[in-house]
């Protein structure tokens, strides 16, 4: 018997991993995906649905196409009329709104920060 054949015969079969050990990496990967991708996306969708449901006449809105206008009429659950220029009214789907600036609301935070940083003169 040569050295190679004796070495090949001496090895035993490796133990098979249990089902839990083989599925653990996949389960861990799914948990990571849930907390990093799925859950934050669901939260953003919920906030968008609430924002769109709260649109009222007089609000300033921004569409996905970048059009900024004032809501003149909320026709039904899916559409609103938006005035984009004086006398120009277009129908817009509520689902295409990206931002709603409430009538009489505060300016965006960035604009407030800029105003706070500029020194006021004492005249």
C-alpha positions in Angstrom: 0.0 0.0 0.0 1.4 3.3 -1.0 1.3 6.4 1.1 -1.4 8.1 -1.1 -3.8 5.3 -0.9 -3.3 4.9 2.9 -3.9 8.6 3.3 -7.1 8.5 1.2 -8.5 5.6 3.2 -7.8 7.1 6.6 -10.1 10.1 6.3 -13.7 9.8 7.7 -16.8 11.5 6.3 -17.3 15.1 7.4 -20.4 15.6 9.6 -23.4 17.2 7.8 -24.4 20.6 9.2 -27.9 20.8 10.7 -30.7 22.5 8.9 -30.6 25.5 11.3 -26.9 26.0 10.7 -27.4 25.9 6.9 -30.3 28.4 7.0 -28.8 30.8 9.5 -27.0 33.0 6.9 -30.1 33.4 4.8 -32.2 34.2 7.9 -29.6 36.8 9.0 -29.6 38.3 5.5 -33.3 38.7 5.5 -33.3 40.4 8.9 -30.7 42.8 7.7 -32.7 43.6 4.5 -35.8 44.2 6.5 -34.2 46.7 8.9 -32.1 48.5 6.3 -34.4 48.5 3.2 -38.0 47.3 3.7 -38.9 49.0 7.0 -37.6 52.5 6.1 -39.3 52.3 2.7 -42.6 51.4 4.3 -42.3 54.4 6.7 -41.7 56.8 3.8 -44.7 55.4 1.9 -46.9 55.9 5.0 -45.7 59.5 5.5 -46.4 60.2 1.8 -49.9 58.7 2.0 -50.7 60.9 5.0 -49.3 64.0 3.3 -51.3 63.4 0.2 -54.5 62.7 2.2 -54.1 66.0 4.1 -54.0 68.2 0.9 -56.5 71.1 1.1 -57.5 74.0 -1.0 -55.0 76.8 -0.7 -51.9 74.6 -0.1 -48.9 75.0 -2.3 -47.7 71.7 -3.8 -44.7 70.4 -5.7 -45.3 67.6 -8.3 -42.8 65.0 -9.4 -42.2 66.9 -12.5 -41.1 69.9 -10.5 -44.2 72.0 -11.1 -45.1 74.3 -8.2 -48.7 75.5 -7.8 -51.5 76.3 -5.5 -54.4 73.8 -4.9 -57.7 75.4 -6.1 -59.9 72.3 -5.8 -59.8 68.8 -4.4 -62.0 67.0 -6.9 -62.0 63.5 -5.5 -59.7 61.1 -3.8 -57.3 60.8 -6.7 -57.1 64.2 -8.4 -56.7 67.9 -7.5 -56.8 71.1 -9.5 -53.6 73.1 -9.3 -53.1 76.7 -10.4 -49.6 76.9 -11.8 -49.9 80.5 -13.2 -52.6 83.1 -13.0 -55.6 81.7 -14.8 -53.8 78.4 -15.7 -55.3 75.4 -13.8 -54.2 71.8 -14.4 -55.5 68.5 -13.0 -52.9 66.6 -11.1 -52.9 63.1 -9.6 -52.4 63.2 -5.9 -50.0 60.3 -6.1 -47.6 62.5 -8.1 -47.1 65.1 -5.3 -43.7 65.2 -3.7 -44.1 68.0 -1.3 -47.0 69.9 0.3 -46.4 73.4 1.7 -49.4 74.2 4.0 -51.1 77.5 3.6 -49.7 79.9 6.2 -47.0 77.4 7.2 -43.5 78.1 8.1 -40.7 78.6 5.6 -38.4 75.6 5.0 -35.8 75.2 7.8 -32.9 76.0 5.5 -34.3 79.5 4.7 -34.8 80.1 8.5 -31.1 79.1 9.1 -29.9 81.6 6.5 -31.9 84.4 7.9 -30.6 83.7 11.4 -27.0 83.7 10.3 -27.1 87.1 8.6 -26.3 89.9 11.1 -28.9 92.6 11.5 -27.8 96.2 11.3 -28.8 98.6 14.0 -30.2 101.7 12.1 
